[in-house]
């Protein structure tokens, strides 16, 4: 899985047990924030707390860049 796919995975998916037509069961995940969205929100919280940003667009862009950097670093882990 590459970094882009990793970032699009749900961070906290809603898991449901689904009964299939052949009476077997499978676990289905859907919804929730993506990992990229969660990481960006967390980065944004930290940047807001430290202060120094008057431009909200720049703050958001940097938070997303932080999230992308974290996802890329995680993708490099064995």
C-alpha beads as a LAMMPS data file, in Angstrom:
LAMMPS data file: protein, C-alpha beads

78 atoms
77 bonds

1 atom types
1 bond types

-500.0 500.0 xlo xhi
-500.0 500.0 ylo yhi
-500.0 500.0 zlo zhi

Masses

1 110.0

Atoms # bond

1 1 1 0.000 0.000 0.000
2 1 1 1.515 3.335 -0.996
3 1 1 1.339 6.540 1.040
4 1 1 -1.673 7.900 -0.840
5 1 1 -3.683 4.700 -0.273
6 1 1 -2.589 4.626 3.372
7 1 1 -3.806 8.189 3.869
8 1 1 -7.220 7.372 2.419
9 1 1 -7.835 4.480 4.823
10 1 1 -10.447 5.176 7.523
11 1 1 -8.928 6.224 10.840
12 1 1 -11.896 5.026 12.914
13 1 1 -14.155 3.038 10.607
14 1 1 -17.641 1.953 11.520
15 1 1 -17.502 -1.838 11.423
16 1 1 -20.575 -3.913 10.700
17 1 1 -21.150 -7.635 10.582
18 1 1 -22.891 -8.465 7.305
19 1 1 -24.713 -11.732 6.603
20 1 1 -24.052 -12.847 3.034
21 1 1 -26.509 -14.746 0.833
22 1 1 -24.797 -18.049 1.577
23 1 1 -25.303 -17.484 5.341
24 1 1 -21.639 -16.671 5.879
25 1 1 -20.654 -13.460 7.646
26 1 1 -18.174 -10.766 6.736
27 1 1 -16.941 -7.642 8.467
28 1 1 -17.473 -4.428 6.505
29 1 1 -15.808 -1.108 7.344
30 1 1 -17.032 2.268 6.218
31 1 1 -17.189 5.899 7.139
32 1 1 -15.235 8.016 9.539
33 1 1 -12.374 10.370 8.898
34 1 1 -9.514 9.230 6.727
35 1 1 -6.133 8.914 8.377
36 1 1 -4.990 11.940 6.374
37 1 1 -7.898 14.037 7.664
38 1 1 -7.301 12.933 11.261
39 1 1 -3.546 13.591 11.094
40 1 1 -4.151 17.018 9.521
41 1 1 -6.667 17.939 12.224
42 1 1 -4.210 16.914 14.932
43 1 1 -1.398 18.891 13.293
44 1 1 -3.688 21.899 12.984
45 1 1 -4.579 21.701 16.688
46 1 1 -0.898 21.748 17.612
47 1 1 -0.133 24.662 15.301
48 1 1 -3.116 26.665 16.632
49 1 1 -2.014 26.096 20.218
50 1 1 1.512 27.325 19.454
51 1 1 0.078 30.419 17.751
52 1 1 1.682 32.662 15.196
53 1 1 -0.751 32.127 12.308
54 1 1 -2.958 34.954 11.108
55 1 1 -3.689 33.345 7.744
56 1 1 -6.049 30.386 8.173
57 1 1 -5.450 29.115 4.623
58 1 1 -1.707 28.884 5.303
59 1 1 -2.403 27.144 8.609
60 1 1 -4.565 24.541 6.856
61 1 1 -2.037 23.995 4.061
62 1 1 0.779 23.412 6.539
63 1 1 -1.339 21.021 8.599
64 1 1 -2.120 18.970 5.474
65 1 1 1.587 19.007 4.545
66 1 1 2.391 17.734 8.068
67 1 1 -0.162 14.941 7.632
68 1 1 1.272 13.979 4.239
69 1 1 4.799 13.909 5.675
70 1 1 3.696 11.642 8.525
71 1 1 1.897 9.278 6.153
72 1 1 4.953 9.133 3.863
73 1 1 7.204 8.362 6.852
74 1 1 4.831 5.638 8.033
75 1 1 4.816 4.169 4.530
76 1 1 8.618 3.807 4.732
77 1 1 8.408 1.715 7.927
78 1 1 8.899 -2.027 7.411

Bonds

1 1 1 2
2 1 2 3
3 1 3 4
4 1 4 5
5 1 5 6
6 1 6 7
7 1 7 8
8 1 8 9
9 1 9 10
10 1 10 11
11 1 11 12
12 1 12 13
13 1 13 14
14 1 14 15
15 1 15 16
16 1 16 17
17 1 17 18
18 1 18 19
19 1 19 20
20 1 20 21
21 1 21 22
22 1 22 23
23 1 23 24
24 1 24 25
25 1 25 26
26 1 26 27
27 1 27 28
28 1 28 29
29 1 29 30
30 1 30 31
31 1 31 32
32 1 32 33
33 1 33 34
34 1 34 35
35 1 35 36
36 1 36 37
37 1 37 38
38 1 38 39
39 1 39 40
40 1 40 41
41 1 41 42
42 1 42 43
43 1 43 44
44 1 44 45
45 1 45 46
46 1 46 47
47 1 47 48
48 1 48 49
49 1 49 50
50 1 50 51
51 1 51 52
52 1 52 53
53 1 53 54
54 1 54 55
55 1 55 56
56 1 56 57
57 1 57 58
58 1 58 59
59 1 59 60
60 1 60 61
61 1 61 62
62 1 62 63
63 1 63 64
64 1 64 65
65 1 65 66
66 1 66 67
67 1 67 68
68 1 68 69
69 1 69 70
70 1 70 71
71 1 71 72
72 1 72 73
73 1 73 74
74 1 74 75
75 1 75 76
76 1 76 77
77 1 77 78
